[in-house]
Amino acid sequence: MNHHFDEVIDRKNPFSVKWGSLEKLFGSEDVLPMWVADMDFENPEPVLAALRKILDNHVLGYMMPPDSLYEAIIHWQKERHQMILAKEDILFSPGVVPSIGLIIQTFTQVNDAVMIHDPVYTPFSNMIELNQRKCISSTLTIQDNQFKMDFADIEKKMVDQQVKLFILCNPQNPGGRVWSKKELTQLAELCKKHGVLMISDEIHGDLVFQPESFTSLVTLDSSYQDFVLTLSAATKTFNLAGIKLSMVFVQNPKLRDQFIQAQNKIEQSALNTFGYVGTEAAFSEGGPWLSDLMQYLSANLELICTFFDKELPQVRYMKPEGTYLFWFDCSTLGMTDAELADHFAKVGKIGLNAGAAYGPAGSNYMRLNFAAPQSLIEEGLKRIKYAFEQPH
């Protein structure tokens, strides 16, 4: 491996979301942050080089997305995910969450029902509720320590609640499940049958462990392109959250026009120069870095699973098929959700995401981000073990 994933980079600055507000979030500066989903690794050199080149030009003026950016996205999606896109199918947005908010505003009305899984990425429910829509959730069942969809429950609620929009997370955050072609087809067919629009949030789609393979929903049947809006970005894959650029793939011209109009009303499509340039460099030249990253993450994951099996055999966990997020059950500690988060921060000195934030079914769980140098992972595991050994 020719990349320095073992290097510990000092990210302690007051403006880092992950490292900069430890006192405020966890009550202490000596907490090891392994929570929010960005990586503690240096960015791919081709991306940094492309950004330096802009700075060397000495002018940071307005920029339009170049054809080469569209070509890089089209090529990446085709080669990696068998998705066939035309240039006009690709719209830009500052991020997946702003896109979700705007889709909710554009395609649903106040008090309409929008459906999600439980547990799932917290901003899904936030966006639904902040836009005064009704949040309907279908609880994921757990079989063989993996999440499974409850299709009977989904269909019943779709009909009873007159659901207008379904927001899917694939790969699933927080459990790391990579949905199978069969599951995706079953869900899409229900949406098709009941006239439900779909958002497929595929931001973790490049972060999948062997032997699993990721399937982009719209590639399963051309008819799905009529009612699915796909959200993606280079930002999770290449650790570029701060460049604020994501894509919305809309292959249905009518939906696309409506979405463009909504963007125009708030000038949401005028974006950041660094976003355009960084995204293009990542998709054009970041492949080798990503291969090395996945090897490194895979080794980190094996380290974590081995540690839990040996040192914490009483703790149930989900081995993720994708993402760099590890979801584990803390019910053996016998604490409330508020006590749990506090216990890990104050006693274990480790900052994790509280499972309860992902929905009622996340109660008693914690989420660990393992996209960090191995030495930090080892230190984090020691702290987690210590927290489990200390009664409250």
N, C-alpha and C positions, 0 to 999 in steps of 0.2 A: 504494500500500500504506500503510495507516494504522498499521502496527505497527512497532516499533523493533527489527527483527531485526538491524540493523547494530550496535546498541549492545553494547559489550563490558562484560559484568557481571563484577565482581570476585568470583569464587567461591572464592578461596583461603581456606578456613577448615579447621581440622583435622578437621572432621566430614564434609566432602564426600568421598564415595567417589572421585569422579573427580579432584578437585583437591587433596585433603587429605593424601594419603599418597604423594606423588611420590618422596620420598627412599627410603621403604621399598620401593615397587614398582619404581622405575626407577633408583634409585641416585643421584638428583640432584634438587634443587629447581627447576632451570631447564629441566626437560623440559616441553614443551607437551602436555597430555593430550588425546588424541583417540581414546580407547579406549572405556570403558564406555558403554552405550547410554542416556545421558540427554542432553538438549539444553542448550546454553549460551544459551538464550533465556529471556526473561521469560515467565511464565505468562500465559494470557489474562486480561484485566482482570475479566471477569464471574466467573471462578473466584476470583480474589483478593478481589473485593468480597464474594462469598458467604462466604468464610472470615473476612474482617474482621467481618462481621455477627455471626458466632458469638462472636468475641472481645468484641465490644461488648456482648454479652448478659451477660458476666462470669461465666457458669456453664458449666463443661465437664462436664456429667453424662452418664449413659448415654443412648444414642440408639437408636431403632429406625429401620429404613429406611422413609421415608415413601412413600405411594402415588405421589407425584409423581416420586420417583426411578425406580420401576419403569416409570412411563409414559414418562419421558425415555429410558430404555434401550430399551423396546419400540419407540418412535417412531424412534430413531436406527437400530436394526437393520433395521427395515422400510424406511425411506426410503433408507438408504445401502447395505444389503446384501440387501434382499428376504427377510430372515429374519422369519418370523412367530412371535412368542413370546407365550405367556400368562404372566401374573404368576408362576404357580407353577413355570414352567420356569426361573426365574432364581434362582440361589443365589449367595451372596457368599462371598468368601474373601480372605485378606490379599494373595494374589498368585498368579500363574500357576504358579510353581514349587511353592509349598505345595499347590496343587490337584493338580499332577502327582503329587507324593509321596503324597498321600492317595488318589488314584485307583489308583495302583500298589498301595498297601496294601489297599485295599478290594476290588479286583476280580481280584487275582492272588495267588498263593502264593509263598513262598520257593522259589527255584530255577526259577520259571516264566520263560519266555523273553519278553522285551519288545523290540520292534523299533524302530529309528530309522534315519534316513539318516546317511551320513557324507560330508562334514562337516555338522554341525548344532550348534545352540545347546548349549553345554557342559553346563548343568544337566540336560539330558535323560539323558545317560549317568550323571551324578553321582547323580541320584535313583534310577535303576535299580540301580546298584551299592550305594549306601548302604542300600537296602532288600533287599539280598541276592537280587536277581533277576538273570537271565542277560541281558546286553546283546548283542543281535544287531544288527549294522549292515549295511545295504545301501549300497554306495558309489554316489554319484551320478556319472554320466558327464558329460563336458563336450562339448557340441556347439555350434558357433557362439558360443563363449565364454559359454555359459549352461549351468546345471545341468539334467540330464534324469534321470528315474527309470529304473532298470533293472528293468522289471516281471518279467522271467524270473527274475532273481536274487531279487527280493522273494518271488515265489511259491514258488520252490524252498526258500528258507530258512524261509518260513512253515510249509511242510509238514514239512521235515526236522527243524526245531527245535521244532515244535508251539507256535508263537508264540501268546500269549494277548492281547497288547495291542500296538497300533502307535501311536507318538507322531509326529504330523505337524506340521511347522512351515510355516505358510502365512500371509503371505509368508515365504519361506525366509530364515533367518538362519544363516550369514553372507553368502550369495551374492545376496540380494535378489531371488530368483526369485519371481514371482507365478504359481502353478500354474494351468494352463488347466483349463477345465471337463472336457475330454477326459481329461487326466492324473488329475484328482481322481476322476472317475468310474471310471477303470480301477483306481485304487488301492482305492477304496471297494468295488468289486465283488469284488476279491480278498479283502478283509477279510470281506465278507458270505459269500462262498463257503466260507471256511475258519473261520468263527466267531470272527473276531478283533475284539475291541473296539477302538475308535479314540478317541484324543484328538486334536482339531484345535486347535492353538495358533494363534489368529488375532489375536494382540495387535498385530501391525503392519498389520492389515487396512485401516485408514483411511489409511495412508501409502503410496499407490500413485501412480506417475507416469503421466500421459497418454502414449500412448493405451491403456495397459494397464487392465484392470479386474479387481478382486478378486472372487472367488466364494467364499462361505461354503459349506463342504462339505454341510451338511444341506439346503441349498436345492436341491440337484441332483435329489434323489429322496426322497420322504417316507419310504421304507423305511430310509434312512440314519439317521433320527432314532432308530431302535431301538438302534443300536450305537455312535453317535458322541456324545461329550461335547465341547462346544465351549468353549474358554477365551478370554476377551476381557477388555478393561479400557479405561478412558480414560487410563491412566497413560502409555503410550508416545505416543499421539496428541497429548496436551496437556502432556507433560512434567511429570507428577505422580507420578513413581515413589515419592516420599516419603510420599504419603498412604495407601499400603498398602491398596488395595481393588481387587479384580478380580471378575469374574463367571464362574460356571460355568453354561452353558446345558444343561440335561438334559431332553429332551422325552419320554424313555421313563420312565413313572411308577415302574416296578420299579427301574431303575437309580437314579433320583432318590431314592427312599426309602432305598436302601442307602447312597447317598452322604451323605444327611442324617444317617442313624444314625452313620456314621463321624465326621462333623463334630461331632455331639452328644457323642461319647465324649471329645473333646478340647476341647470348647467353642470350635471354630474359627470358628463363624459369628457370634460377638459381636465387632462390628468398630468401627473408629475413626470418630468423629463427622466428622472432616475428610474422611475417605474418602467417606462418604455424600454430604456436602454438596458437596465438590469435584467428584465424579463427576456429580452431577445438574446442577450449573452448567455443566460442560464440555459435556455432551450437549445441554442445553437452549439454551445461548447461545454455544457455542464454534465454531459452523460458519464464520462469517466469518474468524475467526483462523486456522482450519485451512486455508481456501482460500489465504490469504496465505502461510501457512507452506509449503504445497506449491509455490507459485510460487518462494519463496525457496530451498527445498531443490533445486528443479529447476535454478535458476540456479547454485547451488553445484556440483551434479553436472556440469553442462555445463563449468563452469570446470575441474573436476578432470580430466574426460575430455580436454579440449583440451590441458591441461597435460601429461598423460601422453603423448598422441599426439605432441606437439611436442618436449617436453623429455626424455621417457623412452620413446622408441619401442620399445626392446628389452623393455619390461615388459608382460606380458599382464595384462589386468584384466577383471573382469566388470562391465558396466554394469548396476546394479540396476534392476529394474522396480518395486520397492517398497522400503521401509525407508529409513533414512538411513545405510546401511552400505556401504562400498566395499571390495571384496575383490580384492587384487592379488598377483601371483605374483613372488616375490623370488628364484627359483631362479638367475637370472643372476648373483647375488652369490656363489653357490657356498659357502654357509655351512650349518652345521647349524642346526636350529631354535633351540637355546639361544643360539648365536652371533648369529643374526638379531635376536632380540628385544633382546639386549644391544647390538648394533651400532646399531639405530635409536635406542635410549635414550641410549647413551653418546656416539655419534658424531653422530647426527642431532639429538639432544636433542628427540626426539618420542616420546610414549608411545602405542603402538598395541597392539591385541590380537594375540597370536601365533596364527597359523592352526592350529598343531598342537594347540591346546587344543580345537578343534572336531572332532577325530577324526583318524585316520591320514591321510585324504585331504586334510586341511588343511595338511599339512607343506609348508614353503617359502612359505606365504602369510602375508599380514598383513591385518588388518581396520582400516579407518579410519572413524571416525565424523565425518560431515560436517554434523551439525546444530549449526552454530556460525556466528557472524558471519563475513562474507566475509573480513574482514581476518585473522582467525585461520586460515581455510582457506588463504589465500595464504601466510601465514607457515609453516603446516604443510607445504605443498607444497614450499616452498624447502628445508625441513629434510629432507624425504624425498629430494629430488633430491641434496642434499649427501651424504646417507647412501649413495645409489647410486654416487656418484662417488668415494667413499673406499674403497679396498681395505682389507680387514681384515688 
